[in-house]
Amino acid sequence: MRTTAHISKYLRESKHSETLLVNQLSINRANNNQQIFKFGFGQSPFPVPVEISQALAESAYRKEYMSVQGHPPLREAIVNFHRIQEGKNWQSDNIIVGTGSKILLFCVMAAFEKAEVLVPAPSWVSYEPQAKLAGHKVSWLVTSFADKWKINAEQLTDFCIKRENPEIPLLLILNYPSNPTGQTYNSQQLFELAKVMREHNIIVIADEIYSLLNYKKSISEQGYSSIVDYYPEGCIVSSGLSKWCGAGGWRLGFIHIPNELEGLLNTVIGVASETYSCAPTPIQIAATKAYQEIELADNFLTKQTKLLDEVSQYCTEKLTEANINVHCAQGGFYLFPDFSNYTEKLSKIKIKTSEQLTSTLMNDIGVALLPGSAFGMDKSSLTTRLAFVDFDGEQINKAPMPSPQFEKIKLGIEQLCLWLSTL
Ligand SMILES: Cc1ncc(COP(=O)(O)O)c(C=O)c1O
């Protein structure tokens, strides 16, 4: 059947190619028994705590569907957990549980007939395709290394004033700590942004999937702060088990929608009902335990953030010494190295785009990075995403916890710096 002409042109030509190319090159190297430094794919290296896996094993017999909105004890546990950990003032009736936060982000976008989706560049790879799949226009707010890859209130005001169709709802996606940059917003920045959001009636989707992996926990330490503290009435928050609990493959996420966004909560539940029906029952039971065991989570989080912080600092220091522009991560798994100080030297070997840079690094030294263009950066910006999780996450379970071991990452960073020194 000739289907090509009828398949979405956007999806056929989507940016998958950019990440797949690095994957393909790494498979080729692996097949040739050549070394690979896996800085491309960023999933949690830490094992799910045994108590939580045990809860999953014990509930495997549960085969019934659960309510679309999610198991009530799980929603209660989520609300309580985020109140204790982050001071969130939520009601469980406003939580929807789903098969990962990703599908819930899409359900929110799909709930709008027409919207303009605004994303910072760089941003996580899936926002743009999701918005386009939902039939929305996508606009970008470009950020820079000097601004630590963050948008600011002035820029947002300017965008709002110049909008072509201000009557269409504007959905702004803010993700902190960020994938791909590792940066997060402080209270002052969020306060300033909230003023603009309120003035221009912006609906904010705060993607807080990495918020529990903030290296500094409290606001007083310049760590965790949320836009929902300053703009609760217009703010949807998403999170889940994937990052802080090391359980990406369990597919368990949630979203909080405030009552002030009239009609949205029920519409999103409707979209969920017509698509995934409910998150898997055994997973919801195990997730209830994960969110109830506050002390267990606290210990787990302290060990994870200590290790991640140390790895991030090591990589940042070495890369900075090699004259790469990079900001130390404040949370999560990623750095966003910018090679623009090497523009001239790289252009001499015909590297003029981030994609050419990442393919060459893979081919020459087996270092897998993702190109900045996959995250909405201009093709010519020599930016990349480096995921620093290629280490054994089991080490946090040793008692006492040894000093962090991440030899493979050290070797990969060394190779990268050496390669640059030969240009
Ligand atoms: C920024 C960001 N948002 C959302 C997600 C999706 O997470 P989940 O596993 O909850 O669908 C990811 C996962 O990679 C992510 O990096």
The ligand as an SDF file (V2000), in Angstrom:
LIG
                    3D

 16 16  0  0  0  0  0  0  0  0999 V2000
   12.8800   16.6590   30.5520 C   0  0  0  0  0  0  0  0  0  0  0  0
   12.1190   15.3820   30.5800 C   0  0  0  0  0  0  0  0  0  0  0  0
   10.7860   15.4420   30.7090 N   0  0  0  0  0  0  0  0  0  0  0  0
   10.0360   14.3290   30.7290 C   0  0  0  0  0  0  0  0  0  0  0  0
   10.6080   13.0870   30.5890 C   0  0  0  0  0  0  0  0  0  0  0  0
    9.7030   11.8820   30.5590 C   0  0  0  0  0  0  0  0  0  0  0  0
    9.7490   11.1750   31.7150 O   0  0  0  0  0  0  0  0  0  0  0  0
    8.7570    9.9520   31.9870 P   0  0  0  0  0  0  0  0  0  0  0  0
    9.6220    8.7600   32.0980 O   0  0  0  0  0  0  0  0  0  0  0  0
    8.0530   10.3120   33.2710 O   0  0  0  0  0  0  0  0  0  0  0  0
    7.7910    9.8690   30.8500 O   0  0  0  0  0  0  0  0  0  0  0  0
   11.9960   12.9700   30.4470 C   0  0  0  0  0  0  0  0  0  0  0  0
   12.6220   11.6430   30.2500 C   0  0  0  0  0  0  0  0  0  0  0  0
   13.6040   11.4550   29.6160 O   0  0  0  0  0  0  0  0  0  0  0  0
   12.7720   14.1510   30.4440 C   0  0  0  0  0  0  0  0  0  0  0  0
   14.1100   14.1100   30.3150 O   0  0  0  0  0  0  0  0  0  0  0  0
  1  2  1  0
  2  3  1  0
  2 15  2  0
  3  4  2  0
  4  5  1  0
  5  6  1  0
  5 12  2  0
  6  7  1  0
  7  8  1  0
  8  9  2  0
  8 10  1  0
  8 11  1  0
 12 13  1  0
 12 15  1  0
 13 14  2  0
 15 16  1  0
M  END
$$$$
